[in-house]
Amino acid sequence: MAVKKKAPIAKTARGRKQDRSRVASGQDYEVRYEAKKSGRSASAVKKAVKKVGNSRKKVERKLGR
């Protein structure tokens, strides 16, 4: 049984800002948030991340926001 590691928590302002500018497709809550915000499905968000990368601006542009 494999143990899942949690993503490191950003402790500096710079780290939090960089973290907000990305969409972590492996984090369900981030995918749900982006899906709700854009009015698209979670699978559409994951496909967009896979196609254009994890930059929030690029993902939002791909999803039509």
MOPAC internal coordinates of N, CA, C and O (Angstrom, degrees):
PM7 1SCF
backbone

  N    0.0000 0     0.00 0     0.00 0    0    0    0
  C    1.4491 1     0.00 0     0.00 0    1    0    0
  C    1.5233 1   108.82 1     0.00 0    2    1    0
  O    1.2310 1   120.46 1   -60.65 1    3    2    1
  N    1.2952 1   116.72 1   119.35 1    3    2    1
  C    1.4637 1   121.95 1  -177.88 1    5    3    2
  C    1.5274 1   110.74 1   -81.44 1    6    5    3
  O    1.2310 1   120.95 1   -37.82 1    7    6    5
  N    1.3090 1   115.79 1   142.18 1    7    6    5
  C    1.4554 1   121.26 1   178.25 1    9    7    6
  C    1.5254 1   108.26 1   -97.28 1   10    9    7
  O    1.2310 1   120.45 1   -54.92 1   11   10    9
  N    1.3259 1   116.75 1   125.08 1   11   10    9
  C    1.4621 1   121.10 1   178.75 1   13   11   10
  C    1.5118 1   109.48 1   -80.12 1   14   13   11
  O    1.2310 1   121.01 1   -46.83 1   15   14   13
  N    1.3277 1   115.67 1   133.17 1   15   14   13
  C    1.4570 1   119.75 1   176.15 1   17   15   14
  C    1.5140 1   108.85 1   -89.57 1   18   17   15
  O    1.2310 1   120.91 1   -37.07 1   19   18   17
  N    1.3168 1   115.87 1   142.93 1   19   18   17
  C    1.4583 1   120.15 1   176.87 1   21   19   18
  C    1.5202 1   108.96 1   -81.65 1   22   21   19
  O    1.2310 1   120.65 1   -30.45 1   23   22   21
  N    1.3133 1   116.35 1   149.55 1   23   22   21
  C    1.4568 1   120.80 1   176.49 1   25   23   22
  C    1.5242 1   108.54 1   -66.60 1   26   25   23
  O    1.2310 1   120.67 1   -37.67 1   27   26   25
  N    1.3328 1   116.33 1   142.33 1   27   26   25
  C    1.4667 1   118.06 1   179.10 1   29   27   26
  C    1.5255 1   111.07 1   -64.81 1   30   29   27
  O    1.2310 1   121.16 1   -36.84 1   31   30   29
  N    1.3076 1   115.39 1   143.16 1   31   30   29
  C    1.4537 1   121.05 1  -179.51 1   33   31   30
  C    1.5203 1   108.65 1   -88.05 1   34   33   31
  O    1.2310 1   120.47 1   -50.97 1   35   34   33
  N    1.3202 1   116.71 1   129.03 1   35   34   33
  C    1.4556 1   121.17 1   179.27 1   37   35   34
  C    1.5229 1   109.22 1   -68.28 1   38   37   35
  O    1.2310 1   120.62 1   -52.50 1   39   38   37
  N    1.3212 1   116.42 1   127.50 1   39   38   37
  C    1.4554 1   120.34 1  -176.91 1   41   39   38
  C    1.5289 1   112.75 1  -104.88 1   42   41   39
  O    1.2310 1   120.16 1   166.38 1   43   42   41
  N    1.3113 1   117.30 1   -13.62 1   43   42   41
  C    1.4591 1   119.65 1   179.66 1   45   43   42
  C    1.5173 1   109.53 1  -109.11 1   46   45   43
  O    1.2310 1   120.76 1   -20.10 1   47   46   45
  N    1.3144 1   116.16 1   159.90 1   47   46   45
  C    1.4647 1   120.22 1   178.69 1   49   47   46
  C    1.5244 1   110.12 1   -60.93 1   50   49   47
  O    1.2310 1   120.68 1   140.31 1   51   50   49
  N    1.3122 1   116.30 1   -39.69 1   51   50   49
  C    1.4605 1   119.74 1  -179.56 1   53   51   50
  C    1.5270 1   110.40 1   -63.19 1   54   53   51
  O    1.2310 1   120.32 1   137.85 1   55   54   53
  N    1.3140 1   117.00 1   -42.15 1   55   54   53
  C    1.4591 1   120.62 1   179.72 1   57   55   54
  C    1.5131 1   112.03 1   -63.75 1   58   57   55
  O    1.2310 1   120.26 1   139.26 1   59   58   57
  N    1.3352 1   117.10 1   -40.74 1   59   58   57
  C    1.4644 1   119.92 1   178.72 1   61   59   58
  C    1.5175 1   110.88 1   -65.96 1   62   61   59
  O    1.2310 1   120.48 1   140.02 1   63   62   61
  N    1.3393 1   116.69 1   -39.98 1   63   62   61
  C    1.4614 1   119.78 1  -179.72 1   65   63   62
  C    1.5260 1   110.23 1   -64.19 1   66   65   63
  O    1.2310 1   120.56 1   137.10 1   67   66   65
  N    1.3169 1   116.54 1   -42.90 1   67   66   65
  C    1.4627 1   119.94 1   178.66 1   69   67   66
  C    1.5174 1   110.73 1   -64.98 1   70   69   67
  O    1.2310 1   120.65 1   143.13 1   71   70   69
  N    1.3282 1   116.36 1   -36.87 1   71   70   69
  C    1.4525 1   120.90 1  -179.81 1   73   71   70
  C    1.5275 1   110.79 1   -66.18 1   74   73   71
  O    1.2310 1   119.85 1   141.74 1   75   74   73
  N    1.3236 1   117.90 1   -38.26 1   75   74   73
  C    1.4684 1   120.94 1   179.80 1   77   75   74
  C    1.5209 1   112.29 1   -68.11 1   78   77   75
  O    1.2310 1   120.25 1   156.58 1   79   78   77
  N    1.3146 1   117.12 1   -23.42 1   79   78   77
  C    1.4541 1   119.81 1  -177.09 1   81   79   78
  C    1.5252 1   112.30 1   -83.77 1   82   81   79
  O    1.2310 1   120.22 1  -176.90 1   83   82   81
  N    1.3109 1   117.18 1     3.10 1   83   82   81
  C    1.4572 1   121.89 1  -178.37 1   85   83   82
  C    1.5285 1   110.93 1  -125.02 1   86   85   83
  O    1.2310 1   120.95 1   -25.91 1   87   86   85
  N    1.3291 1   115.79 1   154.09 1   87   86   85
  C    1.4589 1   121.62 1   174.98 1   89   87   86
  C    1.5254 1   106.74 1  -112.52 1   90   89   87
  O    1.2310 1   120.33 1   -64.40 1   91   90   89
  N    1.3143 1   116.98 1   115.60 1   91   90   89
  C    1.4592 1   121.58 1   178.98 1   93   91   90
  C    1.5265 1   107.81 1   -86.63 1   94   93   91
  O    1.2310 1   120.47 1   -77.19 1   95   94   93
  N    1.3290 1   116.70 1   102.81 1   95   94   93
  C    1.4637 1   119.59 1  -175.47 1   97   95   94
  C    1.5190 1   112.20 1   -68.54 1   98   97   95
  O    1.2310 1   119.60 1   164.93 1   99   98   97
  N    1.3173 1   118.37 1   -15.07 1   99   98   97
  C    1.4520 1   121.44 1   177.17 1  101   99   98
  C    1.5206 1   112.81 1   -84.22 1  102  101   99
  O    1.2310 1   120.07 1   171.35 1  103  102  101
  N    1.3172 1   117.48 1    -8.65 1  103  102  101
  C    1.4562 1   122.26 1  -179.78 1  105  103  102
  C    1.5268 1   108.69 1  -101.54 1  106  105  103
  O    1.2310 1   120.74 1   -69.17 1  107  106  105
  N    1.3226 1   116.19 1   110.83 1  107  106  105
  C    1.4621 1   120.91 1  -175.28 1  109  107  106
  C    1.5325 1   112.86 1   -57.53 1  110  109  107
  O    1.2310 1   120.33 1   140.98 1  111  110  109
  N    1.3375 1   116.97 1   -39.02 1  111  110  109
  C    1.4640 1   118.65 1  -177.72 1  113  111  110
  C    1.5263 1   111.42 1   -67.04 1  114  113  111
  O    1.2310 1   119.90 1   146.94 1  115  114  113
  N    1.3277 1   117.79 1   -33.06 1  115  114  113
  C    1.4657 1   119.37 1   177.82 1  117  115  114
  C    1.5288 1   110.99 1   -71.17 1  118  117  115
  O    1.2310 1   120.96 1   140.70 1  119  118  117
  N    1.3234 1   115.77 1   -39.30 1  119  118  117
  C    1.4662 1   120.30 1   179.18 1  121  119  118
  C    1.5325 1   109.65 1   -66.05 1  122  121  119
  O    1.2310 1   120.23 1   136.34 1  123  122  121
  N    1.3549 1   117.17 1   -43.66 1  123  122  121
  C    1.4702 1   120.41 1   178.66 1  125  123  122
  C    1.5326 1   110.81 1   -62.38 1  126  125  123
  O    1.2310 1   120.55 1   137.99 1  127  126  125
  N    1.3344 1   116.56 1   -42.01 1  127  126  125
  C    1.4643 1   120.70 1   179.86 1  129  127  126
  C    1.5306 1   110.51 1   -60.86 1  130  129  127
  O    1.2310 1   120.45 1   131.78 1  131  130  129
  N    1.3081 1   116.75 1   -48.22 1  131  130  129
  C    1.4638 1   120.81 1  -178.36 1  133  131  130
  C    1.5292 1   110.29 1   -66.67 1  134  133  131
  O    1.2310 1   120.07 1   143.06 1  135  134  133
  N    1.3331 1   117.47 1   -36.94 1  135  134  133
  C    1.4602 1   121.18 1   178.60 1  137  135  134
  C    1.5287 1   110.51 1   -64.72 1  138  137  135
  O    1.2310 1   120.56 1   135.03 1  139  138  137
  N    1.3205 1   116.54 1   -44.97 1  139  138  137
  C    1.4642 1   120.48 1   179.81 1  141  139  138
  C    1.5257 1   110.77 1   -65.19 1  142  141  139
  O    1.2310 1   120.95 1   138.22 1  143  142  141
  N    1.3277 1   115.78 1   -41.78 1  143  142  141
  C    1.4611 1   121.04 1  -178.37 1  145  143  142
  C    1.5318 1   111.47 1   -64.38 1  146  145  143
  O    1.2310 1   120.82 1   141.81 1  147  146  145
  N    1.3338 1   116.04 1   -38.19 1  147  146  145
  C    1.4632 1   119.57 1  -176.27 1  149  147  146
  C    1.5254 1   112.64 1   -93.41 1  150  149  147
  O    1.2310 1   120.13 1   169.09 1  151  150  149
  N    1.3371 1   117.37 1   -10.91 1  151  150  149
  C    1.4599 1   119.90 1  -178.81 1  153  151  150
  C    1.5180 1   112.81 1    75.79 1  154  153  151
  O    1.2310 1   120.39 1  -159.92 1  155  154  153
  N    1.3254 1   116.86 1    20.08 1  155  154  153
  C    1.4643 1   121.80 1   179.75 1  157  155  154
  C    1.5228 1   109.60 1  -112.62 1  158  157  155
  O    1.2310 1   120.45 1    -5.78 1  159  158  157
  N    1.3068 1   116.74 1   174.22 1  159  158  157
  C    1.4617 1   120.89 1   179.96 1  161  159  158
  C    1.5260 1   110.57 1   -82.19 1  162  161  159
  O    1.2310 1   121.15 1   -17.88 1  163  162  161
  N    1.3213 1   115.41 1   162.12 1  163  162  161
  C    1.4638 1   120.67 1   178.55 1  165  163  162
  C    1.5265 1   110.80 1   -63.23 1  166  165  163
  O    1.2310 1   120.64 1   142.59 1  167  166  165
  N    1.3258 1   116.38 1   -37.41 1  167  166  165
  C    1.4712 1   118.88 1   179.56 1  169  167  166
  C    1.5257 1   111.01 1   -67.07 1  170  169  167
  O    1.2310 1   120.19 1   147.00 1  171  170  169
  N    1.3376 1   117.25 1   -33.00 1  171  170  169
  C    1.4696 1   120.16 1   176.94 1  173  171  170
  C    1.5292 1   110.41 1   -66.12 1  174  173  171
  O    1.2310 1   120.75 1   142.39 1  175  174  173
  N    1.3277 1   116.17 1   -37.61 1  175  174  173
  C    1.4724 1   120.23 1   178.05 1  177  175  174
  C    1.5195 1   109.77 1   -65.51 1  178  177  175
  O    1.2310 1   120.03 1   134.31 1  179  178  177
  N    1.3318 1   117.55 1   -45.69 1  179  178  177
  C    1.4609 1   120.92 1   179.85 1  181  179  178
  C    1.5237 1   111.48 1   -62.06 1  182  181  179
  O    1.2310 1   120.53 1   139.73 1  183  182  181
  N    1.3310 1   116.58 1   -40.27 1  183  182  181
  C    1.4648 1   120.00 1   177.77 1  185  183  182
  C    1.5250 1   111.23 1   -64.76 1  186  185  183
  O    1.2310 1   120.72 1   140.79 1  187  186  185
  N    1.3354 1   116.24 1   -39.21 1  187  186  185
  C    1.4641 1   120.26 1   178.69 1  189  187  186
  C    1.5257 1   110.55 1   -64.52 1  190  189  187
  O    1.2310 1   120.32 1   138.13 1  191  190  189
  N    1.3279 1   116.99 1   -41.87 1  191  190  189
  C    1.4662 1   120.71 1   178.64 1  193  191  190
  C    1.5224 1   109.96 1   -63.00 1  194  193  191
  O    1.2310 1   120.84 1   138.26 1  195  194  193
  N    1.3179 1   116.00 1   -41.74 1  195  194  193
  C    1.4621 1   119.96 1  -179.60 1  197  195  194
  C    1.5306 1   111.38 1   -65.35 1  198  197  195
  O    1.2310 1   120.85 1   144.35 1  199  198  197
  N    1.3212 1   115.98 1   -35.65 1  199  198  197
  C    1.4700 1   120.08 1  -176.45 1  201  199  198
  C    1.5369 1   112.80 1   -79.97 1  202  201  199
  O    1.2310 1   119.90 1   135.00 1  203  202  201
  N    1.3383 1   117.80 1   -45.00 1  203  202  201
  C    1.4746 1   119.69 1  -172.75 1  205  203  202
  C    1.5262 1   113.77 1  -108.66 1  206  205  203
  O    1.2310 1   119.80 1   175.90 1  207  206  205
  N    1.3353 1   117.98 1    -4.10 1  207  206  205
  C    1.4564 1   120.58 1  -178.29 1  209  207  206
  C    1.5213 1   110.36 1   100.01 1  210  209  207
  O    1.2310 1   120.84 1     3.22 1  211  210  209
  N    1.3440 1   115.99 1  -176.78 1  211  210  209
  C    1.4537 1   118.16 1  -173.13 1  213  211  210
  C    1.5230 1   114.59 1   -98.68 1  214  213  211
  O    1.2310 1   119.55 1  -167.08 1  215  214  213
  N    1.3003 1   118.47 1    12.92 1  215  214  213
  C    1.4640 1   121.67 1   175.38 1  217  215  214
  C    1.5264 1   109.11 1   -68.28 1  218  217  215
  O    1.2310 1   120.71 1   -54.94 1  219  218  217
  N    1.3245 1   116.25 1   125.06 1  219  218  217
  C    1.4666 1   120.58 1  -177.10 1  221  219  218
  C    1.5283 1   111.48 1   -59.07 1  222  221  219
  O    1.2310 1   120.13 1   139.15 1  223  222  221
  N    1.3347 1   117.36 1   -40.85 1  223  222  221
  C    1.4675 1   120.45 1  -179.65 1  225  223  222
  C    1.5270 1   111.29 1   -62.50 1  226  225  223
  O    1.2310 1   120.62 1   136.21 1  227  226  225
  N    1.3265 1   116.43 1   -43.79 1  227  226  225
  C    1.4656 1   120.03 1  -179.39 1  229  227  226
  C    1.5241 1   111.19 1   -66.74 1  230  229  227
  O    1.2310 1   120.87 1   139.54 1  231  230  229
  N    1.3301 1   115.94 1   -40.46 1  231  230  229
  C    1.4713 1   120.19 1   179.50 1  233  231  230
  C    1.5309 1   109.77 1   -63.98 1  234  233  231
  O    1.2310 1   120.33 1   134.17 1  235  234  233
  N    1.3300 1   116.98 1   -45.83 1  235  234  233
  C    1.4596 1   120.20 1   179.76 1  237  235  234
  C    1.5239 1   110.78 1   -62.65 1  238  237  235
  O    1.2310 1   120.15 1   140.63 1  239  238  237
  N    1.3198 1   117.33 1   -39.37 1  239  238  237
  C    1.4645 1   120.77 1   178.66 1  241  239  238
  C    1.5316 1   110.10 1   -64.40 1  242  241  239
  O    1.2310 1   120.45 1   138.31 1  243  242  241
  N    1.3375 1   116.74 1   -41.69 1  243  242  241
  C    1.4570 1   121.63 1   179.79 1  245  243  242
  C    1.5382 1   110.63 1   -65.16 1  246  245  243
  O    1.2310 1   120.53 1   143.81 1  247  246  245
  N    1.3216 1   116.60 1   -36.19 1  247  246  245
  C    1.4638 1   120.39 1  -178.90 1  249  247  246
  C    1.5268 1   111.90 1   -80.15 1  250  249  247
  O    1.2310 1   119.95 1   174.93 1  251  250  249
  N    1.3019 1   117.70 1    -5.07 1  251  250  249
  C    1.4559 1   120.22 1   176.09 1  253  251  250
  C    1.5115 1   113.97 1    88.20 1  254  253  251
  O    1.2310 1   119.61 1  -151.29 1  255  254  253
  N    1.3070 1   118.35 1    28.71 1  255  254  253
  C    1.4629 1   122.51 1   178.23 1  257  255  254
  C    1.4875 1   110.10 1   -99.90 1  258  257  255
  O    1.2310 1   120.10 1   180.00 1  259  258  257

